[in-house]
Structure formats: C-alpha cells, structure tokens
Amino acid sequence: MRLIGHLAEKTGAQTFSDFLCVEGIPNEVEADQEGWAVWVHAEEDVGKAKDLLSEFRSNPSAQKYQNRSVEAEQIKHREQLDEAKARNRYFDRARLFQQVRPYRLGPLTVMLVAVCIGVTLYSRFGKNHAFLEPLWITPFTFEGAYIKWVPGLTEIKHGEIWRLITPIFIHLNLPHLIFNVLAMLDLGSMIESRQSSGRLALLVLFLAIISNLAQYSLDWPRLNAGNPAFGGISGVAYGLIGYIWMKSKFDPASGFYLHPQTVLIMLIFFVLCFTPVLPGIANGAHAAGLVVGVGWGFVSAKWANRK
C-alpha cells in the first residue's frame, strides 16, 4: 500500500475513503500522529488518488462527495463475497483447517461447550435425575410414562433465577450434543473474534432466557402447557445464526459472513423439525431464538450504518 496524504478529521477521511471506493480505488484510512492517513492499495492508483485528494481538500463539502457511504459499503460487500467464493474454489491442503474456521476459538465459546459436555456426561445423558434437578427450568417427577410438576415456575419466582438459563446445558443424546457443540464452536467463536466475549455473553444470556421461556410456554401443538422436560443450547445457536445472518447482510463492515448454503440448510432443518420426520424437537426454543437473533442482528446492523 502507498500513503497518499493526510486529512485532519475522521469524518472527512471516511468521506474521502468512501468516494475513492466508489471511484474504483481500494483504500484504507487510519489515525496516526499527523491526523488521518489515507492509504491506497494499488501502485497504479496512486497518481489519480493524489489528484482526487487535492480536489477534495479544496472543496470537501462538494455534492459529489456526499452520501457515498452506502454505495461504498455495497461495493466492499460484493468484494468480500467474491473473495469468499474464490476461497471456496481454491483448496490448499496446508490451509484446509484455516479455511474451515479463519478465526480462533473464543474462550467463552470453549467454556460454554465444555459446560454442555460436562453436564451431559456427568448426568449420563439425563439418567442422573438428582444431578439435573436444579438445572431444569422447574423440577418434575416421573409417574409411569408421564411427568408431574407444579406450574407457574414457582422456583424461579422464589429466587432460583439460574433455571432460566441452565436448561441450555442439558443434552439427552449424543447426536443432539454433537450438533449443538459444532454449531456453537463456529458461531460463538465468530462473534468473539469479530466483536467481543462480552457481546457473546449478552447474546447467550438473552437468547437462553427467551428460548427457554418460549419452549416452556409452548408444548407443540398445545399452547400454554408449560412442559419443563426440555434442554439443549440449540435455541441459542439458532439465535446466533439469525444475528450473524442479519449482520452479514445489512452491515458488511462488521466482518461477519454466513454462506447462503448454511442459511438454506438451517431453514430446511428448522421446517423439518415441525414435521413427523424429526419428532421431539424443542421447536419453541428454535423459533424464539431465531426470531430474537434476526431482530437483534437487523437492529444492530441498522444502528451501525447510522453511525
């Protein structure tokens, strides 16, 4: 990259950067001791970029520089998609695993996955009822083929608020655990690497509470049944998919990317769970998590674009 000059203010530097992008000149701006440095990627663009910078300095409020940010973001997003498609067409054995996950596993993600695995194994996939009793959203007992519980979430109302969250750590079979662990490792680590562990923690807590309450309230197809015998972190995973999907679509600068085939598979699986093909699925948690994640991601993307 070549440095072509400096601008005094961040707003002006970003405006000029967007203008260059629209003019077909890839560039970057960054702060240094002299103000905001403007860097051009290609050597052949340096001369033209310097001339454009001189014009901008003479009249930065000209109409041609205004309202270029949206167009610039669209161009950058298309370039990111083209690069991603190119990477998908190119397989280098030495970079195989790097292409699968081009970011490090996040510490919070690893901790959440470890808790899911630990709870599942220690409970012997749900057979250790005494261990799981304080983790369900509300306690219940077995009476033959039926379960019995006190409705109204009385334990939570009396202070056991962790029950709003802990059902996400309960998995009763190996395929359920493996699917959720793989999804969380990918989605959670992406959010931690692109944003922060704090943002992931906030998302997980909110999605866990909403998806657990939704599943408790909706025992498909009967409404308000309040069945407490459910578990799994898939409601959170669906929420993270929805969040990343909206961020990648409406806020390309966020760095999130979700392959269209991933979205398609997720939606097909989501629909199949409501059919006899895949019975016994926590559809209330999936639906609530997805809706909340999509809404959160969309609002977050729009807010980022406003700033």
DRENROKOL-88398 format. One record per residue (C-alpha): residue number from 1; x, y, z. Coordinates in steps of 0.25 Angstrom, whole numbers. Last residue first. Example, Ala and Ser with C-alpha at 12.3 -4.5 7.8 and 13.67 -1.06 7.14 Angstrom:
// DRENROKOL-88398
 resi    px    py    pz
    2    55    -4    29
    1    49   -18    31
// end
This chain:
// DRENROKOL-88398
 resi    px    py    pz
  307   -92    23    52
  306  -105    21    44
  305   -99     8    38
  304   -96     2    52
  303  -110     5    56
  302  -116    -2    44
  301  -107   -14    47
  300  -111   -15    61
  299  -126   -14    58
  298  -124   -25    48
  297  -116   -34    57
  296  -125   -33    69
  295  -137   -36    61
  294  -131   -48    54
  293  -126   -53    67
  292  -139   -51    74
  291  -147   -58    63
  290  -137   -70    62
  289  -137   -72    77
  288  -152   -71    78
  287  -153   -81    67
  286  -143   -91    72
  285  -147   -90    86
  284  -162   -93    82
  283  -158  -104    73
  282  -151  -112    84
  281  -150  -125    76
  280  -158  -138    80
  279  -161  -142    65
  278  -152  -140    53
  277  -159  -146    41
  276  -172  -144    48
  275  -172  -129    44
  274  -168  -117    51
  273  -154  -120    52
  272  -154  -121    37
  271  -156  -106    36
  270  -144  -102    44
  269  -135  -113    37
  268  -139  -106    23
  267  -136   -92    29
  266  -123   -96    35
  265  -119  -103    22
  264  -123   -91    14
  263  -115   -81    23
  262  -103   -90    22
  261  -104   -91     7
  260  -104   -75     7
  259   -91   -75    14
  258   -91   -67    26
  257   -80   -55    27
  256   -78   -46    38
  255   -67   -35    36
  254   -75   -24    43
  253   -73   -15    30
  252   -84   -23    23
  251   -95   -18    32
  250  -108   -22    25
  249  -106   -36    20
  248   -94   -40    29
  247  -101   -34    41
  246  -114   -40    38
  245  -109   -54    36
  244   -99   -53    49
  243  -111   -50    58
  242  -120   -61    52
  241  -109   -71    53
  240  -107   -67    67
  239  -121   -68    71
  238  -122   -82    64
  237  -110   -86    73
  236  -117   -80    86
  235  -129   -89    83
  234  -119  -101    80
  233  -113  -100    94
  232  -121  -112    99
  231  -132  -116   109
  230  -146  -120   110
  229  -155  -126   121
  228  -162  -114   126
  227  -175  -115   119
  226  -183  -102   121
  225  -195  -106   114
  224  -198   -92   110
  223  -202   -95    96
  222  -204  -109    90
  221  -197  -113    77
  220  -186  -112    81
  219  -183  -110    96
  218  -181   -95    96
  217  -179   -88   109
  216  -167   -96   114
  215  -161   -95   100
  214  -163   -80   100
  213  -157   -78   114
  212  -145   -86   110
  211  -143   -78    96
  210  -145   -64   103
  209  -135   -68   115
  208  -125   -74   106
  207  -125   -63    96
  206  -123   -52   106
  205  -112   -60   113
  204  -105   -64   100
  203  -106   -51    93
  202  -100   -43   106
  201   -89   -53   107
  200   -86   -52    92
  199   -85   -37    93
  198   -76   -38   105
  197   -67   -48    98
  196   -64   -38    88
  195   -67   -33    73
  194   -62   -40    61
  193   -54   -51    68
  192   -64   -53    79
  191   -75   -53    69
  190   -68   -63    60
  189   -64   -72    72
  188   -79   -73    76
  187   -84   -77    62
  186   -73   -88    59
  185   -71   -94    73
  184   -86   -93    76
  183   -91  -100    63
  182   -81  -112    66
  181   -85  -113    80
  180  -100  -113    76
  179   -99  -124    66
  178   -90  -132    75
  177   -99  -131    87
  176  -112  -134    80
  175  -105  -146    73
  174  -100  -151    86
  173  -114  -152    94
  172  -120  -145   106
  171  -114  -131   105
  170  -115  -121   117
  169  -106  -109   117
  168  -117  -100   111
  167  -126  -104   122
  166  -117   -95   131
  165  -122   -81   127
  164  -136   -78   133
  163  -132   -88   144
  162  -122   -78   149
  161  -133   -70   154
  160  -135   -79   166
  159  -140   -67   174
  158  -154   -71   179
  157  -161   -67   166
  156  -151   -76   159
  155  -155   -88   168
  154  -170   -85   166
  153  -169   -86   150
  152  -184   -85   149
  151  -188  -100   148
  150  -184  -110   159
  149  -179  -123   152
  148  -182  -137   148
  147  -177  -145   137
  146  -184  -157   130
  145  -180  -171   125
  144  -180  -176   140
  143  -181  -164   149
  142  -168  -157   147
  141  -164  -145   155
  140  -162  -130   152
  139  -154  -118   156
  138  -155  -105   148
  137  -146   -99   137
  136  -137  -112   139
  135  -123  -109   145
  134  -127  -112   159
  133  -132  -126   156
  132  -121  -130   147
  131  -112  -136   158
  130  -123  -144   164
  129  -128  -149   151
  128  -115  -156   147
  127  -121  -163   135
  126  -121  -150   126
  125  -109  -153   116
  124  -101  -159   127
  123  -103  -147   136
  122   -88  -146   137
  121   -86  -147   122
  120   -97  -137   119
  119   -93  -127   129
  118   -78  -127   125
  117   -81  -127   110
  116   -90  -114   112
  115   -80  -108   121
  114   -69  -110   112
  113   -77  -104   100
  112   -80   -92   109
  111   -65   -90   113
  110   -60   -92    99
  109   -69   -81    94
  108   -65   -72   105
  107   -50   -74   101
  106   -53   -72    86
  105   -47   -82    76
  104   -38   -75    67
  103   -42   -69    53
  102   -42   -74    39
  101   -50   -86    42
  100   -51   -96    30
   99   -41   -88    22
   98   -31   -90    33
   97   -33  -104    34
   96   -30  -106    19
   95   -18   -97    19
   94    -7  -107    16
   93   -16  -115     8
   92   -19  -103    -1
   91   -33  -103    -7
   90   -37   -92   -16
   89   -52   -91   -21
   88   -57   -87    -7
   87   -46   -77    -6
   86   -51   -70   -19
   85   -65   -70   -14
   84   -61   -63    -1
   83   -53   -53    -9
   82   -65   -50   -18
   81   -74   -49    -5
   80   -64   -39     1
   79   -63   -31   -12
   78   -78   -30   -12
   77   -79   -25     2
   76   -68   -15    -1
   75   -76    -9   -13
   74   -89    -9    -4
   73   -81    -2     7
   72   -77     9    -3
   71   -91    11    -8
   70   -96    13     6
   69   -84    22     9
   68   -85    31    -3
   67   -96    41     3
   66   -87    53     0
   65   -74    54    -8
   64   -80    58   -21
   63   -88    70   -14
   62   -76    78   -11
   61   -73    80     4
   60   -59    75     3
   59   -55    87    -6
   58   -40    89    -8
   57   -36    77     1
   56   -45    68    -8
   55   -38    73   -21
   54   -24    71   -15
   53   -29    57   -11
   52   -34    54   -25
   51   -21    57   -31
   50   -14    48   -20
   49   -23    37   -24
   48   -20    38   -38
   47    -5    37   -36
   46    -6    26   -26
   45   -16    17   -34
   44    -5     9   -41
   43     2     6   -28
   42   -10    -2   -23
   41   -15    -2    -9
   40   -16    13    -6
   39   -14    18     8
   38   -20    31    14
   37   -15    35    28
   36   -23    42    38
   35   -16    52    47
   34    -1    55    47
   33     2    45    59
   32    -6    34    53
   31   -21    30    50
   30   -25    20    39
   29   -31    21    26
   28   -31    10    15
   27   -32     9     0
   26   -37     1   -12
   25   -39    11   -24
   24   -51     8   -32
   23   -57    22   -32
   22   -68    17   -22
   21   -56    13   -13
   20   -49    27   -14
   19   -62    34   -10
   18   -64    25     2
   17   -49    28     6
   16   -52    43     4
   15   -64    42    14
   14   -56    34    23
   13   -45    44    24
   12   -54    56    25
   11   -61    49    37
   10   -48    45    43
    9   -43    60    43
    8   -29    65    39
    7   -27    59    26
    6   -14    52    22
    5    -6    48     9
    4    -4    38    -2
    3     2    26     7
    2     4    14    -2
    1     0     0     0
// end
